[in-house]
């Protein structure tokens, strides 16, 4: 078993896999990556299964030293990543060698960057998952990582070097983000004028946000229905607080809650919410459930296409690293 060593841990770096969604009926929060698309793409690029554990790095990432040769990929927020001081690309399989140092400390746009390593991070499983849940802290590895921490990883590499070309699989910074929504279970609690208001107004992300929920500030959305029985909270639920402001419920959300849910963010747009920074502007857009399903199927097809492309890729005989003008390039040689 090899290790990755955190020379500097970054602002908030944790281990995440796909979480414990199958235990929510027992009161256990799902957890997992905020930007599940980025985590899955990074895993695909290093030959992992979707649920392999990755590092989620928030706002400012870590500086990491590798104990042995392996393959990594970086996805999510646009990061000025460096290998031994040389620039490396995001959304690309990258071969690293024993003693190499990766610097992810500068996130240029977006909020969270994900680092996948071939074979995955091998911290202990707790309740069937390696996902970190900071409010409760399951097990010794369930924590905010600190300077000097070491994490176990498999000693293996992934020899196919792939780049993601499809922008639909990447986070793209915008001045105004469109967040598509479908009707929520308590949509009837709100008058039609309020439903129109949520889609015609601009909301800004509040700094009072976290992995449980992303809060927004803007026009108040008032309901005359004050009482409701607590019910389940799906990922992406748009709850309206007593103050009339929307909260989009995210990875660390509680399994049940009592605020009315006017809407639910479609799966395709939850990664966008995960990458918002305080002050970023969004505009909600109502779409039909059928359109939501079609959009998700299209995104799933693109993920499948990336996996098929990797399966078809020929394993190179040898790969070389070339450093030109402060940037790392990789070149592969194939045998006939």
N, C-alpha and C positions, 0 to 999 in steps of 0.2 A: 504493500500500500504506500503510495506517495503522499505528498502534502503540498498545499499552497500556503504560503506564509504571508500574513498581512503585515507588511512593514508599516503602513499607515492604513487605518481601517476606514477612513472616510466619515462623512457626517452621520449616515445611518445605513449600515450594510448588514443584511441578514441573509440567512439561507432560506430559500423557498422552493417547494415543489408544488404540485397541483392542489395540495391541501387536503382537508377533511370534510368535504361537502357531504359525504355519506353519513356523517355523524351529527348533522345539525338537528335531527329529531331528538337527540339526547342532550341538546343544549350546548354542543361544542361548536364554536365558530369555524367557518370553512377555512379561513386564512388562504395562503397561496400567493402567487404573484399578483400585484395590482394590474400590470400590463401582461395579461396571459398570452397575448399574441406574440409579443417580443420574446418572452421566455420560451415559448414553443419553437419559434424560428431559430433562436440561438441554439437550442438543443438539436434541431434538425441539422444544422450546419456542422455539428461535431459528431454526428452519427448516433445521438442518444434517442431514447424513447421520449415521448412528450413529457412524461412525469418525472424525469430525472431532476435532481435538485440543482439549482443554480444560485448565484449570488444576485440579490436585488440591491442596488446601490442608489441611494436617494440624494439628489441635489449635488453631492460631491462624492465621487467614488474613491475606492482604495488604491493603494500602491501594493502590488503583490509580487512575491518572488516564488518561482516554481522550482521544485526539488528534482524534477526529471522531465524528460521530453514528453510532450503531449500536444493536443490540439485544442484551441479555444475559439470562441466566437463572441462578438459583442453586438447587442441589439437593443432597441428601445430609443432612449433619448440620444440626440446627436452629441457625441462625446469626442473631444480631442484626445484620442487614445494614443499612447506611446509605448513602444517596445524598446527597451534599452536606450531611450531618448529619441527614437525615430518614430515618426507618425505612422500609424496603421489605420486601416479602414474599418468602419463599422459594417455589419451585415456581410461578413466574409470569414471563411474558415482560415485560421492562422496557425501555422506550426510554431510551437515554442520549444526551446531547449532548456535543459537543466541549468539553473542559475539565471535565466532570463527574468527581467523585471518589467511588469506591465503597470502603467500609470493611467488610472481612470479618473483622476481627481478633477479634471476640467470638463464639466457638462455644459455644452454651449446652448442647447435648447431642449426643452422637455424637462421632466422631473426625475425619471428613473431609468437607469441603464442596467442591463442584465448581462452577466458573464457566465457562459456555459463552458464546461471542461469535458473533454471526451471521457465517458464513463460516469460522469456525474459526481457531485459532492457526496461523500459517504458518512455523514453524521448519523447518529443513532436514530432509528425509527421510533416514534412515540405515537401511539394510537394510529399506526399504519402510515405515518407521514413524517417527513423531515421539515415541514413548514414551520417557520417561526411565528409565534403569537405572543407578542411582547406583554400584553396586559396580564397573561396568566403564566407564561414561561413553562412550557412542557419540557422537562428534562434539562440536562446540563448544557446542551448546545443551543437551546432555545433562548437566544439573547441577541442584543445589539452587539455586534462584533467590535472588538477593541484592538488597538495597536499591539502587535506581537502574537495575536492568535494564529493558530495553525489549524487547517481543516484537512481531513483525509480525502484523497481522491484515488481512483484506480490508476495504475501505471499502464496506461495505454494511449495510443494515438489514433487519429482518424485520418487516413492518408489521402482522402479525396478533398481537394481544396475548392470550395464552391462560393460564389458570390450571389446575393439576392438582387435580382434586377427589377422585380415587380414592386412599384411604389405602394400598391395596396397593402403590402406586407410590412411597410416601414412607417415610422412616425415622421410626419411632415409638419414643420412649424407654420402656423398661420396667424394672421392678425385677429381673425374671428373664426371660431370653430363651430361648425354645425353639428349639433348633437340630436340624432333622430330618436324619437320616442314613440311608443305605443301606449294605449290606454292602460292605466293601472287598475287594481281591484277596487279602489275607492274613487274612481274618476267621477262617479255620479254624485259624490259629496260636493262637487264644485259646479257652480253655474257655468253656462256656456261661455259667458263673457270672460270668466277666469281662465278657462281652457284656451281661449283665443289669446288672452294676455300672455300666458306662458310662452307661446310660440311667436309672439310679435315683439317681445321685449328682449333686451340684451342683459345678461347676467354676468357678473364678475366673480371669479373664484375668491373665496375668503381665505385669509391666512389661518383661520381657525378650522383647518381641515386636517385629516389624518387618514390612516389606512382603513379606519372604520367607515368614514363618510367624507365626501368632498362637499363642502358647503359653498353656497353662492349668495350674492347680495344683489338685489335689484327690486323691481316692483313687487309689492306684497300680494300674495295669492291667498285670499281669505275664504274660509269655508264656514258655513253656519252650522255644520254638523260637528258638534264638540265631543261626542262620545262614540267610541268604537271599541270592539273587542280586539285585543292584540292578536295578530296573526303572523304568518311567516313572511320573511323579508328576502325575496330573491335578489341576486346580484344585479345591480343597476337600478333598483327601485328608487323612484323620485319621491321622497317623503316631504311633506310640507309641515314645517314646525308651527308652533302656536304663534310665532312672530310673522308667519306668512312667507318664510324664505325656504327655497328648495335645498334638500340634501340628497346627493346621489350616493346610495349605499354601496360600499365597496368590499374588498376582500375580507377585512376583519369585522364586518358587520355582525351584530347580534342576530341569533336565529329568528327571534320574534320581536315585534315592536307595536306601538300603539298610535303612531302618527299616520294620518291618511296618506296613501300612496296614489297620487294623481296619475302617475305614468311610470313606465319602465324604459330605461335606455336600451336600445337594441345591442346585441352582442358585438356587432362590428364596431360600435363607437365607444364601448367601455375602455379599450386601450387609449383612446384619445383623452378621456376623463382622467385616466391614470397618469398621463403625462402633463397635465395642466399645472401651471405655476400660479401662486397668488397674484391676482390682478389680471390674469388672462380672461378674455371675453368669450362667451358662448351664446349661441342662439338655438333654442329648441325647435325641432320640426316634427310635427305629427306625421306618422306614416301608418299604413295598414299593417295588420299582423301578417298578411300574405306577403307584402313587400319585404317585411323584416325577415321572414323565413327565406325568401328568395335571395336576399342579400347575404344572409349567413351561409346558404348553400354555395353561393358563388365564391365567398371567401374560403370555405372549406375545400372547394375544388382547387383553388390556387395553392393552398397548403399541400394538398395531395400531389399537385404537379411538381412542387419543389422536392418532395420526398422521392417521386418517381425519377426526377432528373438526377438526384444523387445516386439512386440505385443503378441507373444506366451509366453513370460516369465511370470511366476506366481508371483503375488505380495506377498512379504514375510509378515508374521505376525508381525515380529519385526526384526530390524537390530541393531547390536551392533558394537561399535568401540573398537578396541583393539590396544594398543600402545606397540610395542615390539622393543627394540633396535633401537630407533630413527625413527621408521617407523610406519605408520598407516595401520592397516588391518581392513577390514569390514567383518562381518559375519552375515548371515541372517537366521532366523528361519521360517520354513514354517509349516502350519497346514495341516493335512491330510484331 
